[in-house]
Amino acid sequence: MILGVSIYEILTVSTIIFFIGLYGFFTRKNLIAMLMSVELILNSAALNFVIINKYLFPEEIGGAIFSIFIIAVAAAETALALAIIINLYRLTMSLKTDEIETLKF
């Protein structure tokens, strides 16, 4: 138990966050909402790394290092995705996925 919270409760929260992100990614048509859903999925994975590492190897910090790596990759992915979304908006004046046909050719 970490701070009075069991591993099952933390993994349950992580699973809920993951499936909210998955649901949001597949149901949203707005590119910004889809990007936020991907961020939820990555944050869920980072939480899993930290809690499982803390449970299995309490003295080591491998899970935290993987989580920092995930956060760095997510920041780079967000910056690149936002640049692409801004350019798409300038071309099409829309952020809905069903209205964007620019990348098909």
N, C-alpha and C positions, 0 to 999 in steps of 0.2 A: 504494500500500500504506500502510495506517495501522497503525502499531505491529506490523508484520510480518504482518498479516492482509490478504488481498486482498478486493476488493469482492465477488467471487463467493462467497467463504466467508461473508461477513456477510449477503449477500442470500439465501444458502441457509438460514442459520439463521433469518432473518426469515420466509422462506417456510414453513419447518417450524413455527415458532411460530404463523403465521397458520392453517395447516391443522389444527394441534392445537386451536386455538380454535374453528374452524369445526366440526370433528368433535365437540368437546365441547358446543357449542351445540345441535347437532341431535340428539345422542344422549342427553343428560342429561335427567332428569325433575325434578331438584331446581332450584329457582329460584336458589339461591346458586351452584350449579355453573354454571348458565347465565350468571349475571352475571360470574363469573370468566372464562368463555370469551370473553365480549364484551371484557373487559379485555385478554385475550391478543391479540385481533384489533387492538384500538387500539394496543397497545404495538408490535405488528409494523409497523403503519403509521407510527408515530413513528420507529422504527428505520430504515425505508425513507427517510423524509424526511431524516434526518440523514446517512445514508451516501451517498445520491445527491447531496445538496447538497455534501458534502465532496469527492466525486469530481468533480463538474462545475464547481463554483465554490469552490475551497478558501479563498478570502479572505473570502467572504461568510457571513453567519450566518442566512440565510433559512430553511434547514431546521431549525435549532435553534429558531427562533421558532415555526414551525409545530408542532414537537414539544411546545413548552411550551403552546401553545394546545390541542393534543390532550390533554395531561395535565390541563389545567384543565377541559376538557369532560368527560373521563373521571371526574374527581373529583366534579364536579357530578352526573353521571349516576349514579355509585355512591351518593352520598348520597340522591338522590331514589329510586332503585331500592330501597335498603335500607329507607327509610321506607315505601314501598309494600309490601315483603315483610313487614315487621314488622306492619303493619296487617292484611295478609292472614292472617298466622299467628294473630293475635288473633281473627280471625273464624272461621277454619276449623280451626285447630290442626294444619295440615299445610302443607308446602312443596312437595308434589309437584304438577306441572302437570296431571296427569290427574285429580286429586282436587279441584282448585279450580274451582268453578262460579260463584263470586261475581261475577266480572266479565262474565259472559255476558248479564246483563240490564241 
